[in-house]
């Protein structure tokens, strides 16, 4: 999804810049990075952690 936004739509997903901002020392560094322009050229790596908290209930068949 991120690659498609980057290449086809030529845009930046809205909340992503807020998450990236914490990796800059100052707001000035973040602004100098020019997020909308730099995002289009960036290499993106995603590491997802998934935790299954509930499997749900098995549906009962009619008549049982």
PDB file with one MODEL, atoms N, CA, C and O in Angstrom:
MODEL        1
ATOM      1  N   UNK A   1       0.813  -1.167   0.000  1.00  0.00           N
ATOM      2  CA  UNK A   1       0.000   0.000   0.000  1.00  0.00           C
ATOM      3  C   UNK A   1       0.874   1.256   0.000  1.00  0.00           C
ATOM      4  O   UNK A   1       0.623   2.184  -0.769  1.00  0.00           O
ATOM      5  N   UNK A   2       1.890   1.291   0.848  1.00  0.00           N
ATOM      6  CA  UNK A   2       2.753   2.474   0.906  1.00  0.00           C
ATOM      7  C   UNK A   2       3.491   2.692  -0.405  1.00  0.00           C
ATOM      8  O   UNK A   2       3.647   3.830  -0.846  1.00  0.00           O
ATOM      9  N   UNK A   3       3.944   1.619  -1.028  1.00  0.00           N
ATOM     10  CA  UNK A   3       4.650   1.732  -2.303  1.00  0.00           C
ATOM     11  C   UNK A   3       3.714   2.265  -3.388  1.00  0.00           C
ATOM     12  O   UNK A   3       4.122   3.086  -4.209  1.00  0.00           O
ATOM     13  N   UNK A   4       2.461   1.802  -3.395  1.00  0.00           N
ATOM     14  CA  UNK A   4       1.492   2.268  -4.391  1.00  0.00           C
ATOM     15  C   UNK A   4       1.202   3.758  -4.197  1.00  0.00           C
ATOM     16  O   UNK A   4       1.114   4.506  -5.171  1.00  0.00           O
ATOM     17  N   UNK A   5       1.056   4.185  -2.955  1.00  0.00           N
ATOM     18  CA  UNK A   5       0.835   5.608  -2.677  1.00  0.00           C
ATOM     19  C   UNK A   5       2.036   6.414  -3.149  1.00  0.00           C
ATOM     20  O   UNK A   5       1.889   7.499  -3.712  1.00  0.00           O
ATOM     21  N   UNK A   6       3.216   5.877  -2.914  1.00  0.00           N
ATOM     22  CA  UNK A   6       4.457   6.571  -3.265  1.00  0.00           C
ATOM     23  C   UNK A   6       4.640   6.680  -4.776  1.00  0.00           C
ATOM     24  O   UNK A   6       5.044   7.734  -5.266  1.00  0.00           O
ATOM     25  N   UNK A   7       4.355   5.629  -5.517  1.00  0.00           N
ATOM     26  CA  UNK A   7       4.624   5.625  -6.955  1.00  0.00           C
ATOM     27  C   UNK A   7       3.437   6.068  -7.801  1.00  0.00           C
ATOM     28  O   UNK A   7       3.584   6.933  -8.664  1.00  0.00           O
ATOM     29  N   UNK A   8       2.279   5.497  -7.569  1.00  0.00           N
ATOM     30  CA  UNK A   8       1.120   5.785  -8.412  1.00  0.00           C
ATOM     31  C   UNK A   8       0.420   7.088  -8.036  1.00  0.00           C
ATOM     32  O   UNK A   8       0.108   7.902  -8.905  1.00  0.00           O
ATOM     33  N   UNK A   9       0.178   7.282  -6.758  1.00  0.00           N
ATOM     34  CA  UNK A   9      -0.581   8.451  -6.321  1.00  0.00           C
ATOM     35  C   UNK A   9       0.293   9.672  -6.063  1.00  0.00           C
ATOM     36  O   UNK A   9      -0.208  10.795  -5.992  1.00  0.00           O
ATOM     37  N   UNK A  10       1.611   9.452  -5.922  1.00  0.00           N
ATOM     38  CA  UNK A  10       2.568  10.541  -5.687  1.00  0.00           C
ATOM     39  C   UNK A  10       2.158  11.411  -4.495  1.00  0.00           C
ATOM     40  O   UNK A  10       2.187  12.640  -4.554  1.00  0.00           O
ATOM     41  N   UNK A  11       1.773  10.728  -3.411  1.00  0.00           N
ATOM     42  CA  UNK A  11       1.344  11.456  -2.226  1.00  0.00           C
ATOM     43  C   UNK A  11       1.955  10.895  -0.966  1.00  0.00           C
ATOM     44  O   UNK A  11       2.774   9.976  -1.004  1.00  0.00           O
ATOM     45  N   UNK A  12       1.542  11.466   0.154  1.00  0.00           N
ATOM     46  CA  UNK A  12       2.030  11.061   1.469  1.00  0.00           C
ATOM     47  C   UNK A  12       0.830  10.733   2.345  1.00  0.00           C
ATOM     48  O   UNK A  12      -0.061  11.569   2.491  1.00  0.00           O
ATOM     49  N   UNK A  13       0.779   9.518   2.943  1.00  0.00           N
ATOM     50  CA  UNK A  13      -0.316   9.206   3.852  1.00  0.00           C
ATOM     51  C   UNK A  13      -0.280  10.140   5.060  1.00  0.00           C
ATOM     52  O   UNK A  13       0.780  10.343   5.652  1.00  0.00           O
ATOM     53  N   UNK A  14      -1.407  10.700   5.425  1.00  0.00           N
ATOM     54  CA  UNK A  14      -1.484  11.748   6.449  1.00  0.00           C
ATOM     55  C   UNK A  14      -0.823  11.395   7.783  1.00  0.00           C
ATOM     56  O   UNK A  14       0.059  12.144   8.202  1.00  0.00           O
ATOM     57  N   UNK A  15      -1.175  10.324   8.474  1.00  0.00           N
ATOM     58  CA  UNK A  15      -0.605  10.143   9.814  1.00  0.00           C
ATOM     59  C   UNK A  15       0.862   9.708   9.825  1.00  0.00           C
ATOM     60  O   UNK A  15       1.501   9.740  10.877  1.00  0.00           O
ATOM     61  N   UNK A  16       1.396   9.310   8.690  1.00  0.00           N
ATOM     62  CA  UNK A  16       2.774   8.809   8.647  1.00  0.00           C
ATOM     63  C   UNK A  16       3.789   9.866   9.053  1.00  0.00           C
ATOM     64  O   UNK A  16       4.769   9.552   9.729  1.00  0.00           O
ATOM     65  N   UNK A  17       3.571  11.107   8.655  1.00  0.00           N
ATOM     66  CA  UNK A  17       4.520  12.163   9.006  1.00  0.00           C
ATOM     67  C   UNK A  17       4.543  12.418  10.512  1.00  0.00           C
ATOM     68  O   UNK A  17       5.591  12.755  11.062  1.00  0.00           O
ATOM     69  N   UNK A  18       3.407  12.261  11.181  1.00  0.00           N
ATOM     70  CA  UNK A  18       3.377  12.431  12.634  1.00  0.00           C
ATOM     71  C   UNK A  18       4.196  11.351  13.333  1.00  0.00           C
ATOM     72  O   UNK A  18       4.882  11.628  14.317  1.00  0.00           O
ATOM     73  N   UNK A  19       4.127  10.135  12.831  1.00  0.00           N
ATOM     74  CA  UNK A  19       4.924   9.050  13.410  1.00  0.00           C
ATOM     75  C   UNK A  19       6.410   9.246  13.128  1.00  0.00           C
ATOM     76  O   UNK A  19       7.244   8.912  13.970  1.00  0.00           O
ATOM     77  N   UNK A  20       6.752   9.778  11.964  1.00  0.00           N
ATOM     78  CA  UNK A  20       8.152   9.982  11.601  1.00  0.00           C
ATOM     79  C   UNK A  20       8.772  11.161  12.332  1.00  0.00           C
ATOM     80  O   UNK A  20       9.986  11.194  12.534  1.00  0.00           O
ATOM     81  N   UNK A  21       7.970  12.114  12.724  1.00  0.00           N
ATOM     82  CA  UNK A  21       8.479  13.338  13.354  1.00  0.00           C
ATOM     83  C   UNK A  21       9.303  13.045  14.608  1.00  0.00           C
ATOM     84  O   UNK A  21      10.243  13.782  14.907  1.00  0.00           O
ATOM     85  N   UNK A  22       8.974  11.992  15.342  1.00  0.00           N
ATOM     86  CA  UNK A  22       9.696  11.690  16.588  1.00  0.00           C
ATOM     87  C   UNK A  22      11.146  11.256  16.347  1.00  0.00           C
ATOM     88  O   UNK A  22      11.944  11.230  17.284  1.00  0.00           O
ATOM     89  N   UNK A  23      11.489  10.919  15.112  1.00  0.00           N
ATOM     90  CA  UNK A  23      12.855  10.506  14.797  1.00  0.00           C
ATOM     91  C   UNK A  23      13.772  11.669  14.438  1.00  0.00           C
ATOM     92  O   UNK A  23      14.955  11.463  14.165  1.00  0.00           O
ATOM     93  N   UNK A  24      13.243  12.878  14.437  1.00  0.00           N
ATOM     94  CA  UNK A  24      14.031  14.078  14.185  1.00  0.00           C
ATOM     95  C   UNK A  24      14.291  14.774  15.520  1.00  0.00           C
ATOM     96  O   UNK A  24      13.426  14.797  16.397  1.00  0.00           O
ATOM     97  N   UNK A  25      15.477  15.334  15.664  1.00  0.00           N
ATOM     98  CA  UNK A  25      15.839  16.001  16.913  1.00  0.00           C
ATOM     99  C   UNK A  25      15.046  17.269  17.174  1.00  0.00           C
ATOM    100  O   UNK A  25      14.684  17.558  18.315  1.00  0.00           O
ATOM    101  N   UNK A  26      14.774  18.028  16.113  1.00  0.00           N
ATOM    102  CA  UNK A  26      14.052  19.294  16.256  1.00  0.00           C
ATOM    103  C   UNK A  26      13.020  19.431  15.129  1.00  0.00           C
ATOM    104  O   UNK A  26      13.072  18.717  14.128  1.00  0.00           O
ATOM    105  N   UNK A  27      12.099  20.351  15.318  1.00  0.00           N
ATOM    106  CA  UNK A  27      11.114  20.646  14.275  1.00  0.00           C
ATOM    107  C   UNK A  27      11.819  21.216  13.042  1.00  0.00           C
ATOM    108  O   UNK A  27      11.408  20.953  11.912  1.00  0.00           O
ATOM    109  N   UNK A  28      12.881  21.994  13.262  1.00  0.00           N
ATOM    110  CA  UNK A  28      13.620  22.570  12.139  1.00  0.00           C
ATOM    111  C   UNK A  28      14.221  21.470  11.260  1.00  0.00           C
ATOM    112  O   UNK A  28      14.189  21.573  10.033  1.00  0.00           O
ATOM    113  N   UNK A  29      14.766  20.421  11.875  1.00  0.00           N
ATOM    114  CA  UNK A  29      15.310  19.299  11.105  1.00  0.00           C
ATOM    115  C   UNK A  29      14.205  18.616  10.296  1.00  0.00           C
ATOM    116  O   UNK A  29      14.400  18.252   9.136  1.00  0.00           O
ATOM    117  N   UNK A  30      13.057  18.453  10.922  1.00  0.00           N
ATOM    118  CA  UNK A  30      11.922  17.829  10.245  1.00  0.00           C
ATOM    119  C   UNK A  30      11.481  18.672   9.046  1.00  0.00           C
ATOM    120  O   UNK A  30      11.216  18.132   7.972  1.00  0.00           O
ATOM    121  N   UNK A  31      11.401  19.974   9.225  1.00  0.00           N
ATOM    122  CA  UNK A  31      10.992  20.862   8.138  1.00  0.00           C
ATOM    123  C   UNK A  31      12.041  20.900   7.020  1.00  0.00           C
ATOM    124  O   UNK A  31      11.692  20.971   5.842  1.00  0.00           O
ATOM    125  N   UNK A  32      13.317  20.852   7.391  1.00  0.00           N
ATOM    126  CA  UNK A  32      14.400  20.849   6.393  1.00  0.00           C
ATOM    127  C   UNK A  32      14.372  19.559   5.565  1.00  0.00           C
ATOM    128  O   UNK A  32      14.719  19.572   4.384  1.00  0.00           O
ATOM    129  N   UNK A  33      13.970  18.475   6.167  1.00  0.00           N
ATOM    130  CA  UNK A  33      13.863  17.188   5.479  1.00  0.00           C
ATOM    131  C   UNK A  33      12.857  17.263   4.334  1.00  0.00           C
ATOM    132  O   UNK A  33      12.964  16.513   3.364  1.00  0.00           O
ATOM    133  N   UNK A  34      11.887  18.158   4.441  1.00  0.00           N
ATOM    134  CA  UNK A  34      10.848  18.352   3.427  1.00  0.00           C
ATOM    135  C   UNK A  34      10.110  17.035   3.171  1.00  0.00           C
ATOM    136  O   UNK A  34      10.263  16.408   2.123  1.00  0.00           O
ATOM    137  N   UNK A  35       9.330  16.646   4.134  1.00  0.00           N
ATOM    138  CA  UNK A  35       8.664  15.342   4.150  1.00  0.00           C
ATOM    139  C   UNK A  35       7.937  15.002   2.844  1.00  0.00           C
ATOM    140  O   UNK A  35       8.167  13.915   2.314  1.00  0.00           O
ATOM    141  N   UNK A  36       7.074  15.864   2.295  1.00  0.00           N
ATOM    142  CA  UNK A  36       6.351  15.481   1.075  1.00  0.00           C
ATOM    143  C   UNK A  36       7.267  15.168  -0.109  1.00  0.00           C
ATOM    144  O   UNK A  36       6.976  14.254  -0.880  1.00  0.00           O
ATOM    145  N   UNK A  37       8.354  15.901  -0.267  1.00  0.00           N
ATOM    146  CA  UNK A  37       9.272  15.666  -1.378  1.00  0.00           C
ATOM    147  C   UNK A  37      10.165  14.449  -1.105  1.00  0.00           C
ATOM    148  O   UNK A  37      10.380  13.631  -2.000  1.00  0.00           O
ATOM    149  N   UNK A  38      10.680  14.324   0.107  1.00  0.00           N
ATOM    150  CA  UNK A  38      11.595  13.231   0.447  1.00  0.00           C
ATOM    151  C   UNK A  38      10.892  11.883   0.504  1.00  0.00           C
ATOM    152  O   UNK A  38      11.496  10.855   0.199  1.00  0.00           O
ATOM    153  N   UNK A  39       9.624  11.881   0.892  1.00  0.00           N
ATOM    154  CA  UNK A  39       8.873  10.620   0.976  1.00  0.00           C
ATOM    155  C   UNK A  39       8.788   9.931  -0.381  1.00  0.00           C
ATOM    156  O   UNK A  39       8.850   8.704  -0.462  1.00  0.00           O
ATOM    157  N   UNK A  40       8.648  10.706  -1.431  1.00  0.00           N
ATOM    158  CA  UNK A  40       8.501  10.121  -2.763  1.00  0.00           C
ATOM    159  C   UNK A  40       9.767   9.392  -3.218  1.00  0.00           C
ATOM    160  O   UNK A  40       9.686   8.502  -4.064  1.00  0.00           O
ATOM    161  N   UNK A  41      10.935   9.751  -2.671  1.00  0.00           N
ATOM    162  CA  UNK A  41      12.198   9.112  -3.038  1.00  0.00           C
ATOM    163  C   UNK A  41      12.679   8.086  -2.012  1.00  0.00           C
ATOM    164  O   UNK A  41      13.685   7.415  -2.240  1.00  0.00           O
ATOM    165  N   UNK A  42      11.984   7.957  -0.901  1.00  0.00           N
ATOM    166  CA  UNK A  42      12.454   7.136   0.219  1.00  0.00           C
ATOM    167  C   UNK A  42      12.296   5.639  -0.044  1.00  0.00           C
ATOM    168  O   UNK A  42      11.377   5.213  -0.743  1.00  0.00           O
ATOM    169  N   UNK A  43      13.211   4.847   0.528  1.00  0.00           N
ATOM    170  CA  UNK A  43      13.062   3.398   0.571  1.00  0.00           C
ATOM    171  C   UNK A  43      12.249   3.085   1.821  1.00  0.00           C
ATOM    172  O   UNK A  43      12.583   3.548   2.912  1.00  0.00           O
ATOM    173  N   UNK A  44      11.196   2.310   1.671  1.00  0.00           N
ATOM    174  CA  UNK A  44      10.284   2.045   2.786  1.00  0.00           C
ATOM    175  C   UNK A  44      10.408   0.595   3.223  1.00  0.00           C
ATOM    176  O   UNK A  44      10.312  -0.324   2.409  1.00  0.00           O
ATOM    177  N   UNK A  45      10.620   0.404   4.509  1.00  0.00           N
ATOM    178  CA  UNK A  45      10.675  -0.920   5.112  1.00  0.00           C
ATOM    179  C   UNK A  45       9.636  -0.974   6.223  1.00  0.00           C
ATOM    180  O   UNK A  45       9.566  -0.070   7.055  1.00  0.00           O
ATOM    181  N   UNK A  46       8.830  -2.028   6.240  1.00  0.00           N
ATOM    182  CA  UNK A  46       7.763  -2.163   7.226  1.00  0.00           C
ATOM    183  C   UNK A  46       7.977  -3.446   8.009  1.00  0.00           C
ATOM    184  O   UNK A  46       8.212  -4.507   7.432  1.00  0.00           O
ATOM    185  N   UNK A  47       7.894  -3.340   9.317  1.00  0.00           N
ATOM    186  CA  UNK A  47       7.973  -4.494  10.199  1.00  0.00           C
ATOM    187  C   UNK A  47       6.692  -4.506  11.029  1.00  0.00           C
ATOM    188  O   UNK A  47       6.493  -3.644  11.884  1.00  0.00           O
ATOM    189  N   UNK A  48       5.833  -5.478  10.775  1.00  0.00           N
ATOM    190  CA  UNK A  48       4.545  -5.540  11.468  1.00  0.00           C
ATOM    191  C   UNK A  48       4.575  -6.597  12.561  1.00  0.00           C
ATOM    192  O   UNK A  48       5.119  -7.685  12.373  1.00  0.00           O
ATOM    193  N   UNK A  49       3.993  -6.269  13.692  1.00  0.00           N
ATOM    194  CA  UNK A  49       3.828  -7.226  14.779  1.00  0.00           C
ATOM    195  C   UNK A  49       2.336  -7.477  14.932  1.00  0.00           C
ATOM    196  O   UNK A  49       1.555  -6.540  15.097  1.00  0.00           O
ATOM    197  N   UNK A  50       1.943  -8.744  14.878  1.00  0.00           N
ATOM    198  CA  UNK A  50       0.532  -9.110  14.967  1.00  0.00           C
ATOM    199  C   UNK A  50       0.327  -9.954  16.208  1.00  0.00           C
ATOM    200  O   UNK A  50       1.077 -10.895  16.470  1.00  0.00           O
ATOM    201  N   UNK A  51      -0.688  -9.609  16.960  1.00  0.00           N
ATOM    202  CA  UNK A  51      -1.034 -10.377  18.159  1.00  0.00           C
ATOM    203  C   UNK A  51      -2.502 -10.771  18.050  1.00  0.00           C
ATOM    204  O   UNK A  51      -3.378  -9.912  17.953  1.00  0.00           O
ATOM    205  N   UNK A  52      -2.765 -12.073  18.065  1.00  0.00           N
ATOM    206  CA  UNK A  52      -4.143 -12.549  18.020  1.00  0.00           C
ATOM    207  C   UNK A  52      -4.653 -12.606  19.456  1.00  0.00           C
ATOM    208  O   UNK A  52      -4.121 -13.346  20.283  1.00  0.00           O
ATOM    209  N   UNK A  53      -5.670 -11.833  19.740  1.00  0.00           N
ATOM    210  CA  UNK A  53      -6.169 -11.754  21.106  1.00  0.00           C
ATOM    211  C   UNK A  53      -7.408 -12.607  21.333  1.00  0.00           C
ATOM    212  O   UNK A  53      -7.706 -12.968  22.471  1.00  0.00           O
ATOM    213  N   UNK A  54      -8.138 -12.935  20.262  1.00  0.00           N
ATOM    214  CA  UNK A  54      -9.342 -13.735  20.416  1.00  0.00           C
ATOM    215  C   UNK A  54      -9.666 -14.383  19.077  1.00  0.00           C
ATOM    216  O   UNK A  54      -9.610 -13.735  18.032  1.00  0.00           O
ATOM    217  N   UNK A  55      -9.997 -15.642  19.119  1.00  0.00           N
ATOM    218  CA  UNK A  55     -10.342 -16.338  17.892  1.00  0.00           C
ATOM    219  C   UNK A  55     -11.822 -16.189  17.550  1.00  0.00           C
ATOM    220  O   UNK A  55     -12.229 -16.530  16.440  1.00  0.00           O
ATOM    221  N   UNK A  56     -12.612 -15.702  18.453  1.00  0.00           N
ATOM    222  CA  UNK A  56     -14.040 -15.567  18.207  1.00  0.00           C
ATOM    223  C   UNK A  56     -14.768 -16.864  18.495  1.00  0.00           C
ATOM    224  O   UNK A  56     -14.161 -17.860  18.887  1.00  0.00           O
ATOM    225  N   UNK A  57     -16.065 -16.841  18.297  1.00  0.00           N
ATOM    226  CA  UNK A  57     -16.878 -18.027  18.558  1.00  0.00           C
ATOM    227  C   UNK A  57     -17.196 -18.736  17.250  1.00  0.00           C
ATOM    228  O   UNK A  57     -17.366 -18.100  16.210  1.00  0.00           O
ATOM    229  N   UNK A  58     -17.271 -20.044  17.313  1.00  0.00           N
ATOM    230  CA  UNK A  58     -17.628 -20.846  16.159  1.00  0.00           C
ATOM    231  C   UNK A  58     -19.140 -20.757  15.969  1.00  0.00           C
ATOM    232  O   UNK A  58     -19.894 -20.991  16.913  1.00  0.00           O
ATOM    233  N   UNK A  59     -19.588 -20.424  14.774  1.00  0.00           N
ATOM    234  CA  UNK A  59     -21.046 -20.320  14.558  1.00  0.00           C
ATOM    235  C   UNK A  59     -21.709 -21.681  14.683  1.00  0.00           C
ATOM    236  O   UNK A  59     -21.176 -22.695  14.232  1.00  0.00           O
ATOM    237  N   UNK A  60     -22.890 -21.683  15.309  1.00  0.00           N
ATOM    238  CA  UNK A  60     -23.633 -22.927  15.484  1.00  0.00           C
ATOM    239  C   UNK A  60     -24.523 -23.150  14.264  1.00  0.00           C
ATOM    240  O   UNK A  60     -25.086 -22.203  13.716  1.00  0.00           O
ATOM    241  N   UNK A  61     -24.644 -24.406  13.847  1.00  0.00           N
ATOM    242  CA  UNK A  61     -25.504 -24.731  12.713  1.00  0.00           C
ATOM    243  C   UNK A  61     -26.946 -24.865  13.200  1.00  0.00           C
ATOM    244  O   UNK A  61     -27.193 -25.260  14.339  1.00  0.00           O
ATOM    245  N   UNK A  62     -27.875 -24.537  12.339  1.00  0.00           N
ATOM    246  CA  UNK A  62     -29.296 -24.624  12.687  1.00  0.00           C
ATOM    247  C   UNK A  62     -29.689 -26.052  12.970  1.00  0.00           C
ATOM    248  O   UNK A  62     -29.263 -26.958  12.253  1.00  0.00           O
ATOM    249  N   UNK A  63     -30.484 -26.280  13.990  1.00  0.00           N
ATOM    250  CA  UNK A  63     -30.980 -27.623  14.315  1.00  0.00           C
ATOM    251  C   UNK A  63     -30.089 -28.372  15.275  1.00  0.00           C
ATOM    252  O   UNK A  63     -30.366 -29.534  15.570  1.00  0.00           O
ATOM    253  N   UNK A  64     -29.059 -27.778  15.764  1.00  0.00           N
ATOM    254  CA  UNK A  64     -28.178 -28.479  16.718  1.00  0.00           C
ATOM    255  C   UNK A  64     -28.151 -27.774  18.033  1.00  0.00           C
ATOM    256  O   UNK A  64     -27.468 -28.215  18.956  1.00  0.00           O
TER     257      UNK A  64
ENDMDL
END
